[in-house]
């Protein structure tokens, strides 16, 4: 298999897909496209042809395999990691340093929570974000600043316990405060201007940036 020339990837999983309107800008950058097993079933109706399909292949349908007959398929039967992990490992092995993952959330909350755990596990190895119809999700360990629009919703969900959290540009600011799963989360805060910053001294947060078109 040829080594991909791209340094950014689009990973397609088997969960809920964003609309084509939201996917289109992701495709314009011409990323390396990898489908995690049943993600190939989701790519097909959108007319997206992956560069490779990888997984234990228990979800991809025969119809999809036939449709993508010219696409390399990597069968990895290891049951100790998920198809998403197999896809991310494949990227790392091929020198790809960043990825956007779609189809990682949806109607299976157990899969969604597991995928958030994978996001945390891999974010030091890859510049990694999840993207769906409602938001983007990434891990914050130290600090981040990002652009916003007035009133845009921002949520901070701790992965375990996070402390020394300070924010700016939010309606309900945090100043050297703690968030802890099962104790206190930072849901549905609002941007007060064109940018927001989040600083964390200890621990890790999931940062949910709700798309501006999503209403309360």
N, C-alpha and C positions, 0 to 999 in steps of 0.2 A: 504494500500500500504506500502511495506517495506521501511524503511528509507535507502537511499543509503549510502554505506560505503565509496564511493569515495569522495574526497574533491575537485576534479576538474571535470568540465563538458564540454561537447561538445554540443552546441546548434545549431540545424539545422533549418534555416528559408527557406522561399519559393522563395528566389532570385536565383541569379547565383551561381552555385556550383563550387568550385575549382576542378581541375583534381584529379583523384584517386591517382596519384603520390604525390600530395601535401597533400591530406587528410590522406594517410597511416601513416605518422609519428604521426599525431594527435591521431589516433586510437591505436597506440602501447602503449600509456600510460594507456590504459583501462579506459577512462573517463566515467562518468555517461552521457549517451546520451539522450537528450531530443529534441523532434521535436516540433516546434511551428506550429501547424495546418498543412498547406500545405507543410511544411518542410518534412513531412513524404513521400509525393509524390517524393521529391528529393532524399531522403535517399534510397528508394526502389531499383532504378537501380544500386546503388553502393553496394548493398548487406549489407547495414548497418541496423542493427536492434536496434531501440531505447529502452531505459528502460521505457519511458513514452511518450505519445503524449498529448499535451495540447493546448487549444485554443477555439475559438467559433465554430470551425469545419465547417466553410463555404467554406473551400478550399480543404480539404482532400477528395479524390475521394472514391467512394464505392469500387473500385478495390483495392485501397491502404488499406482501412479499413479491407477488407477481408484478404489481404495479411498479415497484422499485427494483425490478430484476437486474438493472444495470448498476445499482448502488452496492458497494461493498458492505457485507454484513459480518460483524465480529461476534461469534457465539462465545459468551463467557458464562459458564454454568455455575460459577461460585455463588453459593447461597448465603455466604457470610457478609456480603455487601449488596447494596441495592443497585438497580439499573442506573440510577442517577450517579451513584459513586463510581460505577464502571465507566460511565461517560466522562466524568471529571478526571478520573485517573488516565483515561485515554488522551485527554487534552494535555495533561501534564507530561505524559510520556512523549508527546509530539511538540513540546516547547511552546504551547499556547498559554499565555499569561493572564488572560481575562475572559470572562464569560457572562452572558446574560442567560438566565434560565426561565423558560416559560413552560406552563403546564405543570408546575410544581405544587400548585394549590388546587382546591376543588372540593368535591362532595365527599371525599374520604378524609375526615379530620385526623385519623391516625397517620395516613400518608403525609398529610400536610405538616403535622408536628414532627414527624421523622425527617422530612425534608428541611425544616428549619434547623434541626440538629445537624444535618449534613452541611447546611450553609455555615453554621458556626465552626464545624470541623475543618472545612476546606478554605475558609476565608483568608487564612494566613498564607496559603499556597497559591491562591488565585485571587485576582480582583474580581469579586463575585457579587452578583445581585440577582434577586428574583424579580420577575415582572409579570403582573397579571392585569386583568381588566380594571382593577380598582387602585392598585398601588405598586410602588417598587419597594423592595425590602433588602436591606443590607445590614451588615454587622458593624457596630461602632465599638472599638476598644479604647482608643485614645481621644481623638478629636476629629471632627468633620465640620465643614461649612458647605452649605448648598443653597441654590437659588430657590425662591418660593414666590407665590403670589399672595396677596393679602387675603387672609381668611382660610388659606389652604390648611387642611388637617394633617397633623403630624402625631404619630404615636411612638412611644418608647416602651418597649417590653423587655424587661431584664431576663437574661438567661442565667438563672440562679439568682445571685445577689450582686448588684452593682452599686458602688458608692463613690462619693465625691463627684456627683453629676452636676454640672453647671451648664445652663443654656442661655442663649440670647436670641432675641427675635421671636419669642413665643409669648402668647397671651398670659400663660401661667408659667412663669420662669422657675427654674430650679437653681438653687445656689448651694453647692456642696451638699447635695441631698442624696439619699439612698432609695433605690427601687429594688424590690425583691419579689420573685415569683411566688404567688400565694399570699403575699403581704400587701404590696403596693405596686401598681403599674402606672404608666403615664399615658393613658389613652386619650385620643381626640383633643389634643392641644391644638392651638391655631397660630399660624404665622401672622405676625403683625406688620410685615413689610416684605422686602424683596430678597431677604436671606435669613438663614437660621444657622446657628452654630451649636454644636453639642460637644462637651468635653467630659470624659470619664476618667477618673483616677484608677479605679479598680473594678475588674469584672468586664462583662460584655453586654451590650444592648442590641436588640433588634430594632432598627429604625424603619418605621413604616411611613413612607411619603405618599399620601393619598393623591391621586391624580386631580388636578384642578377642576375637571369637569364633574367630579363626583360631588353630589350635594349631601348635606347633612342628613 
